[in-house]
């Protein structure tokens, strides 16, 4: 005779409910991907700006006045930088876009491309793809509509993030305090310690990342201007933004800019660009990043690379940018969980 089942009806219902809850959560995460990304960006910006707000509050200002002052400083800085840089960058970017067809033709006529064509038949493959794609001539209005829709979507996302940042700065600390007040007294100290570590690590990472991006943009723009690259300003700015994606960003930016330099300025200047990006990569990886992040984010480079790949697949470029602070937060929480486990097991625990 068989033994009676050890699985009770309550256990079966619990397992089914857990599976259903996980599936529902996964569907909600997929459906709310854009909202989650915007909220994550706003949270990171709010954490970074809150450090400045806290300094002003410590200096004697009321929090509301400090928030208004910090936001005014940000708007003023963006306005000044935008008025000085954006017009010239847009003009050079438009010139670069206008020259793309001729640059492609020059590249197709080069010996390097001819060698690739012999082995890989690139032109034939591109023509086949063009034939398989629906007619581009039906074409002018839908791309225009997509462009207009994209602009409005970007503006809407920017306004949403701005409002979220303001509300997080104004009401976020009070909300966190109320949530902590609901926890048990013996657990509150631990929760406060975890939040403090996450806050310090995230704020320090964002401040350091801003500094590194600025250094990258300044040095690259200066170098490209010195060698006579015609589109030095937008390319330098793009190179600066590439530092937001660890490891992969600067490599992709350096390779792209070097190829553009080869197409527009010749092989010697392209070689100079390759040497520059190799040297700058060493500077950023071995000097700037350890110096800037030494007291903020301590994440293993291999784990960082895994996080960048995973979050980039999950949420694109934004996911790659958010990978390091999310990984640092997860690492802090995991360490605290392991600390609790060791305490329960009675092991000797070093002071936090």
N, C-alpha and C positions, 0 to 999 in steps of 0.2 A: 504493500500500500504506500502511496505517496505521502510525503509529509505535508501538512497544511502550510499555506503560504505565510511567510513572515512579514509580508508587506501589508500593512493595514490600509483601510480605505482613506484614512486621514493622510497617510504618507503619499498615497497615489494622487490625491487631490492637491497636496502641497507641491509635489513635483510638477504636475500639470500646470498649476498656477504660476510657478517659477518660470517654466519654459514659455508660457504665454506672455508673462511680464517682460522677459528678455526680448522676445520677438517684437512685442509692441514698442519697447524702447528702441530697438534697432530701426523699426519703420519710422518712428518719430524723428530719430537722429538723421535719417536719410532725407525725410521730407523737410526738416528744419535746418538743412545744411547751411544755407545762406545766412539765416538768422543767427545760428551758432557762431559762424565765422565772424560776422559783424560784432556780435557780443564779445567774442574773444579779443578782437582788435581793440574795441572800446575799453575792455577791462585792462589790457596791457597799457594803453595810453593813460588811463585813469591812475593806474598804479605809479607810472613814471611821473605824472604831474603831481600826484599827491605828496611825493617827497618834497617838491618845492613848496606846496601848500603848507606842509608840516613845518618847514623851516620858517615861513612867514608867521605862522601861528605861534611858534616858540619865541619869535621876536616881539610878540605882543599884539598882533593883528587878530581881529575876529575871523573865524573860519570863512564866513561868507565873503568878507572883504578880500581875504587872501585868495580865495578861488577866483573872484572877479579879476584880481590883479594878475594872477598867473595866466588866465585865459586871454586877458588883454595883451600880455607880453607875447604869448604864442601867436595871436592874430597879427600883432605888429611885426614880429620877426618873419612870419610867412609872407606878409605883404611886402616887406622890404626886399627879402630874398627873391620873391616872385617878380617884383618890378625890375630888379637888376638882372636876373638870370633868365627868366622864362621867355621874354621876347626874343633874345638872341638865340636861345636854345631851340625855340620853335622855328625860327627862320632857318637855322642850320639843319634841323630835322626835315623841314620841307624840301630843302635843297638836296639832302641825302635821298629822300624818297623819290624825287624827280630824276635823280641820276641812277637809280637802281637798275632800270632796263639796260642802260649803257654799260654799267658795271658788270651785269650778267653777261652781256655780249663780249666784253673784254675777257672775262673769266673763261668763257667758252672758247675763245681764240688762244688761250694760253697753252703752253706745252703741258703743264700739269693736268689740265682738264682733258687734253687730247689723249694723254696716257690713261686716265681713268675711263675715257669713252671706249678705248680699245678693249679694255678688260670687262667693263660693266655695262656698256651700251646705255648710258644714262639718258641720252636724248630720246632713244626709242621707247624707253620705259615712261618718260614724261609725256611723250605724245600719246602713248596708249592710255595713260591715266586721263589725259585731256579728252580723248574720245569717249571714255567710259563715263565721264562726268556729264551731267545735264548741261545743255547749252548755256554758255555764259552770256549770250546776247540777250536772253530773256531777262536779262541781267541787270540793268542799271538801277532800277527802282528798289528791288529787294535788298541789295547791299546797302543802298542809301538809308532805307528804313531800318536795317539792322544797326547801321552806324548811329543814327539818331536815337534809336532805342537804347543802344549801349551807352551813349553820352548821358541820357536822362537816368538810366539805371545807376551809373557811376555817381552822378550828382545826388541821387536819392540815397545811395549807400553812404556817401560822405556826410550828408545832413543827419542821417540816422546815427552814425557813429558819433558825430558831434553832440547830439542830444544825449546819447547814452553816456558819454564821458562827463557831461555837465551833471547829469542826475547821479551818476556813480560818485563823483566828487562830493556832491551835496548830501546825499543820503546813504552812501555806501558804508561809511564808518558806523553810523547809528544802527544800520541793519545788522552789521556784523556783531556789534556789541549786544544787541537784543538776542541774537541767536546764541551767543556765548552765555548769556545770562540764563538760558534755558537748560544748559548742560549741568551735570552733577558737579558739585564743588571740587571733588577729588580729580575730575577729568578736565576742568576748565584750564588749569595751568598748562597741561599738555597741549590742548587745542590752541591756546594763545602762543605757545612756543612754536608750534608748527606753522601757524599763520604768520608769525613774525619772521621765521626763516624764509618762507615762500615770498613774503613781501620784500624782504631785503634782497634775496637772490634775483627776483624778477626785476625790481627797480634798478639794481646795479647792472644787470645784464642789458636792459634797454638803454641806460645811460652810456654804457661802454660800447654798445652796438652803434648808437648814434655817433659817438666819437670816431669809431673805426670807419664807418661809412663816409663821414666828412673828410677824414684823412685820405681815404681812397679816392674820393671824387676830386679833391684838391690836387693831389699828386698826379693822378692820371690826366686830368685836364691840363695841368701845367706841362707835363711831358709831351702830350699830343700837340699842344700849341707850339712848343719849342721845335719839334720835328716838322712842323708845317702841315699837320693833318687838317684838312679843310673842315671837318665836322667835329672838332675837338670838344666843343661844349656839351652837346647831347650825349656823345660817347663817354665823356668823363663822368657825367651825371649818372648814366646807366651803369658804369663801372662801380660807382659809389654804392648804388642800390644793390648791386650784386653781392656785396658783403653781407647783406641781410640773410642770405642763404649760405650756411657754413659749407666750406670745402668746395662744393660743386659750383656755387655762384661765381666766384672769382675766376675759376678755370674756364667756364663757359664764356664769360665776358671777355677775358683775355684772348681766348681763341678767336672769338668773333671779331674783336677790334683788330687783331693782328691780320686776319684775312681781309678786312676792309682796308687796312693800311697797305697791304700788298696790292689790292686792286686799284687804289687811288694814288698811292705815293711811291710805289716801286718796291723791289725786293730788299734793298738795304735798310730803308726805314721800317719795313715789316720785320726784318731781323732785329732791329733796335727795339721794336715794340715787344717782340717775343722775349728778348733779354730783360726788358723792363718788367714785364709781368712775372717772369720767373723770380727776379729779385724782389719785387713787391710781395709776391706770394710768400717768400721766405720771411720778409719783414713782418707781414701780418700774422703768419702762422707761428713764428718763433719768438717774436718780440712784442708786437702790439697786443695780440689776443691774450697771452699769458699775463702781461702786465696789467691789462684793463680788467680781466675777468678773474684775477687770482683770489679775490675776496668775495666773489659773488656766486658764480656758477662753477661747480666742480663735477663735470659730467665726463665720463670716459669717451674719448674720441670715437671709438667703435660704436658705442651706444648712440652717440650723437648722429653718426652717419646712418645707422639703422632708423633712428627717429626721423631724420630728414627724408629718407626714402619712403617710409611708411606714411607720414603725414602729407608728403607731396602727392603720393598716389591718392590719398583720401580727400585732400582739399586743394590740390594744385600748389601754386606759388605761395599763397597765403599759408597753407599748411606747412610748407618748408620753413617759412619765416617763424611760425609759432612753435616749431618742433623743439627747439632748445629750452625755452621757458617751460613748456609742458613736460619735457623730459626731466628737467630739474625739479619741478613740483612733484612729479611722480616719485622721483628718487628720495626727496625729503619725506614724503608720506610713507614710503616703503621702509625707510630707516626707522621711523617712529613706530611703525607696526612691529618690526623686528625687535625694537627696544622693549615694547610692551610684552612681547612673547617671552623674551629672555627674563624679564622681571617676574612673569608668572611662573616660569620654570625654576626661579630661585637662583639663576646664574648671577655671577658678579658682573655688574653693569657699570661702565665708566660714567662719570657725571656728564650730562649733556652740555 
